[in-house]
Amino acid sequence: MKKIIAVVTMLLAFTVSVNAQDKKVSSQEAAQKDIAALSSKVTISETLKQDLLTLMVMKHDALSDATLTKEQKENASKGFEHKLLSGLSKEQREVLLKDPALLKKLSH
């Protein structure tokens, strides 16, 4: 009876552990959501989407690094915001700057 309880307990613990890991969103998925949010406001070409997707994956990887301090993450966010804005045309940049919430979401 003790062995059965031990096996069931281990099975439940394993199941909870697997489910907790599944809820984490990968950098690729988060980057795709960011690009979808951006393209809903600004018209961007497919090549620019691919370039920005790479940038967003790098952003999510960098900001999820647990070894960085809050100040380092803030500096990284500012750098990613600058790179994002520099990749857009003047018109696209103006549209994005009119929506500061979206800009913050894309850079932080």
N, CA and C atoms as an extended XYZ file, in Angstrom:
324
Properties=species:S:1:pos:R:3:atomname:S:1:resname:S:1:resid:I:1 pbc="F F F"
N         0.826       -1.188        0.000 N   MET     1
C         0.000        0.000        0.000 CA  MET     1
C         0.880        1.265        0.000 C   MET     1
N         1.968        1.228        0.767 N   LYS     2
C         2.862        2.375        0.823 CA  LYS     2
C         3.503        2.625       -0.539 C   LYS     2
N         3.822        1.561       -1.249 N   LYS     3
C         4.435        1.707       -2.563 CA  LYS     3
C         3.460        2.344       -3.549 C   LYS     3
N         2.207        1.975       -3.473 N   ILE     4
C         1.203        2.544       -4.371 CA  ILE     4
C         1.043        4.040       -4.107 C   ILE     4
N         0.988        4.419       -2.838 N   ILE     5
C         0.858        5.829       -2.475 CA  ILE     5
C         2.091        6.601       -2.935 C   ILE     5
N         3.256        6.009       -2.788 N   ALA     6
C         4.491        6.663       -3.213 CA  ALA     6
C         4.506        6.865       -4.731 C   ALA     6
N         4.068        5.867       -5.470 N   VAL     7
C         4.038        5.962       -6.935 CA  VAL     7
C         3.036        7.036       -7.376 C   VAL     7
N         1.861        7.051       -6.771 N   VAL     8
C         0.848        8.050       -7.124 CA  VAL     8
C         1.347        9.462       -6.793 C   VAL     8
N         1.999        9.606       -5.645 N   THR     9
C         2.544       10.906       -5.249 CA  THR     9
C         3.600       11.375       -6.248 C   THR     9
N         4.491       10.492       -6.645 N   MET    10
C         5.523       10.841       -7.615 CA  MET    10
C         4.900       11.209       -8.967 C   MET    10
N         3.879       10.478       -9.373 N   LEU    11
C         3.204       10.751      -10.631 CA  LEU    11
C         2.560       12.138      -10.604 C   LEU    11
N         1.896       12.477       -9.514 N   LEU    12
C         1.273       13.790       -9.386 CA  LEU    12
C         2.320       14.903       -9.360 C   LEU    12
N         3.404       14.683       -8.663 N   ALA    13
C         4.467       15.689       -8.602 CA  ALA    13
C         5.058       15.922       -9.986 C   ALA    13
N         5.262       14.865      -10.727 N   PHE    14
C         5.799       14.972      -12.078 CA  PHE    14
C         4.827       15.720      -12.990 C   PHE    14
N         3.550       15.418      -12.876 N   THR    15
C         2.534       16.066      -13.698 CA  THR    15
C         2.473       17.565      -13.424 C   THR    15
N         2.518       17.962      -12.166 N   VAL    16
C         2.490       19.374      -11.803 CA  VAL    16
C         3.740       20.078      -12.337 C   VAL    16
N         4.867       19.427      -12.243 N   SER    17
C         6.119       20.010      -12.726 CA  SER    17
C         6.078       20.228      -14.238 C   SER    17
N         5.572       19.279      -14.979 N   VAL    18
C         5.490       19.392      -16.437 CA  VAL    18
C         4.535       20.509      -16.830 C   VAL    18
N         3.407       20.616      -16.158 N   ASN    19
C         2.441       21.662      -16.484 CA  ASN    19
C         2.994       23.048      -16.189 C   ASN    19
N         3.747       23.198      -15.144 N   ALA    20
C         4.328       24.494      -14.803 CA  ALA    20
C         5.314       24.933      -15.879 C   ALA    20
N         6.054       24.000      -16.446 N   GLN    21
C         7.023       24.335      -17.484 CA  GLN    21
C         6.328       24.662      -18.807 C   GLN    21
N         5.180       24.068      -19.076 N   ASP    22
C         4.466       24.324      -20.317 CA  ASP    22
C         3.913       25.736      -20.380 C   ASP    22
N         3.638       26.348      -19.246 N   LYS    23
C         3.031       27.673      -19.221 CA  LYS    23
C         4.013       28.764      -19.606 C   LYS    23
N         5.298       28.502      -19.560 N   LYS    24
C         6.294       29.486      -19.960 CA  LYS    24
C         6.210       29.707      -21.465 C   LYS    24
N         6.213       30.956      -21.861 N   VAL    25
C         6.167       31.290      -23.275 CA  VAL    25
C         7.602       31.401      -23.775 C   VAL    25
N         7.879       30.777      -24.894 N   SER    26
C         9.235       30.837      -25.438 CA  SER    26
C         9.516       32.223      -26.010 C   SER    26
N        10.768       32.530      -26.174 N   SER    27
C        11.169       33.817      -26.735 CA  SER    27
C        10.614       33.988      -28.145 C   SER    27
N        10.596       32.905      -28.898 N   GLN    28
C        10.091       32.950      -30.281 CA  GLN    28
C         8.603       33.301      -30.298 C   GLN    28
N         7.820       32.663      -29.419 N   GLU    29
C         6.381       32.934      -29.373 CA  GLU    29
C         6.106       34.363      -28.909 C   GLU    29
N         6.836       34.814      -27.904 N   ALA    30
C         6.655       36.175      -27.400 CA  ALA    30
C         7.035       37.183      -28.479 C   ALA    30
N         8.083       36.905      -29.223 N   ALA    31
C         8.514       37.801      -30.297 CA  ALA    31
C         7.461       37.871      -31.401 C   ALA    31
N         6.864       36.740      -31.724 N   GLN    32
C         5.821       36.729      -32.750 CA  GLN    32
C         4.604       37.538      -32.303 C   GLN    32
N         4.281       37.485      -31.017 N   LYS    33
C         3.171       38.294      -30.495 CA  LYS    33
C         3.503       39.781      -30.589 C   LYS    33
N         4.756       40.120      -30.296 N   ASP    34
C         5.178       41.515      -30.409 CA  ASP    34
C         5.069       42.011      -31.854 C   ASP    34
N         5.508       41.206      -32.794 N   ILE    35
C         5.454       41.582      -34.205 CA  ILE    35
C         4.005       41.705      -34.665 C   ILE    35
N         3.138       40.816      -34.194 N   ALA    36
C         1.721       40.906      -34.549 CA  ALA    36
C         1.109       42.198      -34.011 C   ALA    36
N         1.481       42.574      -32.786 N   ALA    37
C         0.979       43.820      -32.209 CA  ALA    37
C         1.480       45.025      -33.000 C   ALA    37
N         2.730       44.984      -33.395 N   LEU    38
C         3.302       46.079      -34.183 CA  LEU    38
C         2.639       46.169      -35.549 C   LEU    38
N         2.470       45.044      -36.211 N   SER    39
C         1.904       45.073      -37.563 CA  SER    39
C         0.418       45.422      -37.554 C   SER    39
N        -0.251       45.321      -36.403 N   SER    40
C        -1.642       45.755      -36.340 CA  SER    40
C        -1.740       47.282      -36.357 C   SER    40
N        -0.690       47.958      -35.948 N   LYS    41
C        -0.658       49.430      -35.940 CA  LYS    41
C         0.074       50.000      -37.141 C   LYS    41
N         1.155       49.343      -37.542 N   VAL    42
C         2.047       49.875      -38.578 CA  VAL    42
C         2.146       48.849      -39.701 C   VAL    42
N         2.066       49.310      -40.925 N   THR    43
C         2.244       48.427      -42.076 CA  THR    43
C         3.736       48.201      -42.287 C   THR    43
N         4.153       46.927      -42.212 N   ILE    44
C         5.572       46.603      -42.392 CA  ILE    44
C         5.716       45.474      -43.405 C   ILE    44
N         6.808       45.492      -44.130 N   SER    45
C         7.068       44.474      -45.152 CA  SER    45
C         7.482       43.158      -44.496 C   SER    45
N         7.449       42.105      -45.275 N   GLU    46
C         7.813       40.777      -44.771 CA  GLU    46
C         9.283       40.705      -44.369 C   GLU    46
N        10.147       41.346      -45.136 N   THR    47
C        11.573       41.309      -44.779 CA  THR    47
C        11.828       42.069      -43.485 C   THR    47
N        11.133       43.189      -43.306 N   LEU    48
C        11.271       43.936      -42.059 CA  LEU    48
C        10.699       43.134      -40.890 C   LEU    48
N         9.609       42.403      -41.145 N   LYS    49
C         9.036       41.549      -40.092 CA  LYS    49
C        10.059       40.515      -39.625 C   LYS    49
N        10.758       39.900      -40.574 N   GLN    50
C        11.759       38.889      -40.225 CA  GLN    50
C        12.911       39.504      -39.441 C   GLN    50
N        13.348       40.690      -39.863 N   ASP    51
C        14.431       41.364      -39.150 CA  ASP    51
C        14.002       41.748      -37.735 C   ASP    51
N        12.782       42.273      -37.619 N   LEU    52
C        12.282       42.667      -36.304 CA  LEU    52
C        12.003       41.450      -35.418 C   LEU    52
N        11.618       40.333      -36.038 N   LEU    53
C        11.412       39.110      -35.274 CA  LEU    53
C        12.720       38.670      -34.629 C   LEU    53
N        13.803       38.741      -35.380 N   THR    54
C        15.115       38.405      -34.833 CA  THR    54
C        15.470       39.332      -33.675 C   THR    54
N        15.204       40.618      -33.850 N   LEU    55
C        15.467       41.597      -32.796 CA  LEU    55
C        14.634       41.302      -31.548 C   LEU    55
N        13.366       40.954      -31.736 N   MET    56
C        12.483       40.684      -30.595 CA  MET    56
C        12.889       39.402      -29.857 C   MET    56
N        13.345       38.410      -30.592 N   VAL    57
C        13.818       37.180      -29.940 CA  VAL    57
C        15.045       37.505      -29.090 C   VAL    57
N        15.942       38.311      -29.639 N   MET    58
C        17.123       38.720      -28.877 CA  MET    58
C        16.710       39.500      -27.631 C   MET    58
N        15.702       40.359      -27.766 N   LYS    59
C        15.224       41.157      -26.636 CA  LYS    59
C        14.670       40.254      -25.535 C   LYS    59
N        13.822       39.318      -25.914 N   HIS    60
C        13.227       38.430      -24.915 CA  HIS    60
C        14.270       37.538      -24.249 C   HIS    60
N        15.242       37.083      -25.021 N   ASP    61
C        16.319       36.280      -24.436 CA  ASP    61
C        17.142       37.111      -23.452 C   ASP    61
N        17.463       38.327      -23.844 N   ALA    62
C        18.287       39.189      -22.990 CA  ALA    62
C        17.552       39.579      -21.712 C   ALA    62
N        16.288       39.956      -21.837 N   LEU    63
C        15.549       40.420      -20.669 CA  LEU    63
C        15.131       39.293      -19.736 C   LEU    63
N        15.159       38.066      -20.216 N   SER    64
C        14.831       36.940      -19.345 CA  SER    64
C        16.059       36.398      -18.611 C   SER    64
N        17.219       36.987      -18.869 N   ASP    65
C        18.454       36.586      -18.198 CA  ASP    65
C        18.393       36.997      -16.725 C   ASP    65
N        18.422       36.025      -15.838 N   ALA    66
C        18.275       36.280      -14.403 CA  ALA    66
C        19.518       36.933      -13.798 C   ALA    66
N        20.637       36.900      -14.499 N   THR    67
C        21.863       37.463      -13.930 CA  THR    67
C        21.960       38.981      -14.108 C   THR    67
N        21.100       39.546      -14.947 N   LEU    68
C        21.142       40.990      -15.177 CA  LEU    68
C        20.455       41.736      -14.038 C   LEU    68
N        21.005       42.881      -13.707 N   THR    69
C        20.380       43.729      -12.690 CA  THR    69
C        19.245       44.520      -13.342 C   THR    69
N        18.452       45.170      -12.513 N   LYS    70
C        17.332       45.973      -13.027 CA  LYS    70
C        17.851       47.093      -13.928 C   LYS    70
N        18.951       47.706      -13.531 N   GLU    71
C        19.538       48.794      -14.319 CA  GLU    71
C        20.033       48.286      -15.675 C   GLU    71
N        20.658       47.124      -15.686 N   GLN    72
C        21.143       46.554      -16.937 CA  GLN    72
C        19.979       46.213      -17.867 C   GLN    72
N        18.902       45.698      -17.306 N   LYS    73
C        17.727       45.383      -18.120 CA  LYS    73
C        17.113       46.653      -18.690 C   LYS    73
N        17.083       47.721      -17.902 N   GLU    74
C        16.538       48.992      -18.378 CA  GLU    74
C        17.398       49.550      -19.509 C   GLU    74
N        18.715       49.464      -19.368 N   ASN    75
C        19.618       49.916      -20.432 CA  ASN    75
C        19.444       49.075      -21.699 C   ASN    75
N        19.260       47.780      -21.524 N   ALA    76
C        19.037       46.895      -22.669 CA  ALA    76
C        17.722       47.248      -23.358 C   ALA    76
N        16.695       47.544      -22.574 N   SER    77
C        15.397       47.920      -23.140 CA  SER    77
C        15.508       49.193      -23.970 C   SER    77
N        16.256       50.162      -23.457 N   LYS    78
C        16.455       51.414      -24.205 CA  LYS    78
C        17.193       51.139      -25.512 C   LYS    78
N        18.166       50.254      -25.467 N   GLY    79
C        18.900       49.894      -26.677 CA  GLY    79
C        18.002       49.210      -27.698 C   GLY    79
N        17.150       48.310      -27.232 N   PHE    80
C        16.231       47.629      -28.144 CA  PHE    80
C        15.203       48.603      -28.716 C   PHE    80
N        14.761       49.560      -27.904 N   GLU    81
C        13.827       50.578      -28.401 CA  GLU    81
C        14.493       51.403      -29.503 C   GLU    81
N        15.747       51.788      -29.286 N   HIS    82
C        16.483       52.564      -30.292 CA  HIS    82
C        16.640       51.762      -31.587 C   HIS    82
N        16.993       50.482      -31.475 N   LYS    83
C        17.153       49.640      -32.660 CA  LYS    83
C        15.832       49.475      -33.398 C   LYS    83
N        14.744       49.309      -32.641 N   LEU    84
C        13.428       49.152      -33.254 CA  LEU    84
C        13.061       50.403      -34.037 C   LEU    84
N        13.210       51.557      -33.410 N   LEU    85
C        12.843       52.810      -34.066 CA  LEU    85
C        13.742       53.114      -35.257 C   LEU    85
N        15.015       52.751      -35.174 N   SER    86
C        15.921       53.033      -36.281 CA  SER    86
C        15.629       52.151      -37.499 C   SER    86
N        14.964       51.028      -37.294 N   GLY    87
C        14.627       50.147      -38.415 CA  GLY    87
C        13.358       50.549      -39.144 C   GLY    87
N        12.609       51.477      -38.570 N   LEU    88
C        11.344       51.891      -39.169 CA  LEU    88
C        11.525       53.173      -39.978 C   LEU    88
N        10.629       53.381      -40.927 N   SER    89
C        10.644       54.630      -41.692 CA  SER    89
C        10.100       55.758      -40.821 C   SER    89
N        10.216       56.971      -41.302 N   LYS    90
C         9.766       58.134      -40.542 CA  LYS    90
C         8.268       58.042      -40.232 C   LYS    90
N         7.475       57.667      -41.212 N   GLU    91
C         6.025       57.559      -41.017 CA  GLU    91
C         5.681       56.454      -40.008 C   GLU    91
N         6.340       55.309      -40.148 N   GLN    92
C         6.105       54.199      -39.228 CA  GLN    92
C         6.504       54.586      -37.809 C   GLN    92
N         7.623       55.274      -37.686 N   ARG    93
C         8.114       55.719      -36.383 CA  ARG    93
C         7.112       56.675      -35.728 C   ARG    93
N         6.558       57.594      -36.518 N   GLU    94
C         5.592       58.552      -35.985 CA  GLU    94
C         4.338       57.847      -35.474 C   GLU    94
N         3.865       56.865      -36.221 N   VAL    95
C         2.683       56.110      -35.791 CA  VAL    95
C         2.980       55.371      -34.489 C   VAL    95
N         4.143       54.768      -34.401 N   LEU    96
C         4.506       54.021      -33.193 CA  LEU    96
C         4.696       54.956      -31.998 C   LEU    96
N         5.281       56.107      -32.212 N   LEU    97
C         5.497       57.055      -31.115 CA  LEU    97
C         4.187       57.638      -30.589 C   LEU    97
N         3.138       57.605      -31.399 N   LYS    98
C         1.821       58.078      -30.953 CA  LYS    98
C         1.150       57.075      -30.014 C   LYS    98
N         1.674       55.863      -29.943 N   ASP    99
C         1.132       54.829      -29.062 CA  ASP    99
C         2.222       54.402      -28.075 C   ASP    99
N         2.436       55.180      -27.002 N   PRO   100
C         3.532       54.877      -26.067 CA  PRO   100
C         3.366       53.537      -25.345 C   PRO   100
N         2.131       53.092      -25.159 N   ALA   101
C         1.926       51.794      -24.495 CA  ALA   101
C         2.475       50.666      -25.358 C   ALA   101
N         2.211       50.727      -26.644 N   LEU   102
C         2.730       49.697      -27.564 CA  LEU   102
C         4.252       49.774      -27.640 C   LEU   102
N         4.786       50.979      -27.696 N   LEU   103
C         6.241       51.146      -27.754 CA  LEU   103
C         6.894       50.547      -26.514 C   LEU   103
N         6.299       50.792      -25.355 N   LYS   104
C         6.848       50.230      -24.120 CA  LYS   104
C         6.763       48.706      -24.134 C   LYS   104
N         5.636       48.177      -24.618 N   LYS   105
C         5.470       46.717      -24.685 CA  LYS   105
C         6.519       46.104      -25.615 C   LYS   105
N         6.799       46.776      -26.702 N   LEU   106
C         7.761       46.237      -27.669 CA  LEU   106
C         9.200       46.343      -27.196 C   LEU   106
N         9.487       47.316      -26.345 N   SER   107
C        10.874       47.513      -25.930 CA  SER   107
C        11.180       46.964      -24.535 C   SER   107
N        10.187       46.659      -23.745 N   HIS   108
C        10.429       46.139      -22.390 CA  HIS   108
C         9.969       44.702      -22.250 C   HIS   108
